[in-house]
């Protein structure tokens, strides 16, 4: 259950940034999660509710923007979204692809009071 450690790290980051801004209350947090991280939004949300109790982040709304996996063919340059089991380029059938999206995991913005 790696969502717990990820949520702990996110909360630490959020609290640090709010403190730097002199904020007393965090109202909303916008998080970007790539499909390939395997992190499940609902688990992060549940962990956040538990871990943020008695902190300035308690009651904050979490919003997620999910990024699909995306690859680029090194052979022909075609960009595509592979399925879970089909990673070959749909244009030239090459398996020489590089991942260009879907590994993201970061706090995009924090709204404070």
JOKA-V243927 format. One record per residue. PSI is psi as a letter, one per 20 degrees, with the letter a starting at -180 (* if undefined). NEAR is the number of other ideal C-beta (glycine too) atoms within 8 Angstrom. D_LAST is the distance of its C-alpha to the last C-alpha in Angstrom with 1 decimal. Layout:
BEGIN
PSI&NEAR&D_LAST  PSI&NEAR&D_LAST
END
This chain:
BEGIN
m&4&31.9  i&7&30.1  h&11&26.9  g&8&26.1  h&7&26.4  g&11&24.5  h&13&21.6  g&10&21.8  g&8&21.7  g&13&18.8  g&13&16.7  g&8&17.9  g&9&16.9  g&14&13.4  h&12&12.9  g&8&14.7  h&10&12.8  g&13&9.3  g&8&11.5  h&6&13.0  i&7&9.9  k&5&9.3  q&10&5.9  i&6&6.4  p&7&5.2  p&15&6.3  h&8&6.8  q&10&9.7  p&15&12.3  p&11&15.2  p&14&18.4  p&13&21.8  p&14&24.8  q&13&28.4  h&9&31.1  i&8&33.2  h&10&30.8  j&5&31.8  p&11&28.3  p&7&27.7  g&10&24.3  h&6&24.9  g&11&25.7  g&17&22.6  g&9&20.6  g&8&22.7  h&12&22.5  g&14&18.7  g&8&18.5  g&7&21.1  h&10&19.9  i&11&16.2  p&7&17.2  k&3&16.2  r&9&13.6  i&9&9.8  i&13&10.7  p&8&12.7  i&4&12.6  q&12&10.9  p&6&13.0  p&11&15.4  p&8&17.1  p&10&20.3  o&9&22.5  p&9&26.0  p&11&28.4  q&8&32.1  q&11&34.7  q&12&36.4  r&13&39.5  p&11&41.7  p&15&45.4  i&8&46.9  g&8&50.2  i&8&49.5  j&7&45.8  p&10&44.9  p&8&41.3  r&11&40.8  o&7&39.0  q&9&41.3  r&5&41.8  h&4&41.5  i&4&45.2  o&6&46.2  j&7&45.2  q&8&48.1  p&13&47.6  i&6&48.5  g&8&50.2  j&8&52.5  j&7&52.1  q&11&51.3  j&7&49.4  n&6&48.3  q&13&44.7  q&6&41.5  p&10&38.1  i&7&35.7  q&10&32.9  i&12&31.6  j&8&30.9  q&10&27.2  o&10&24.5  r&6&21.2  o&12&17.5  g&7&17.2  q&6&13.5  p&11&10.1  p&7&7.1  r&10&3.8  *&6&0.0
END
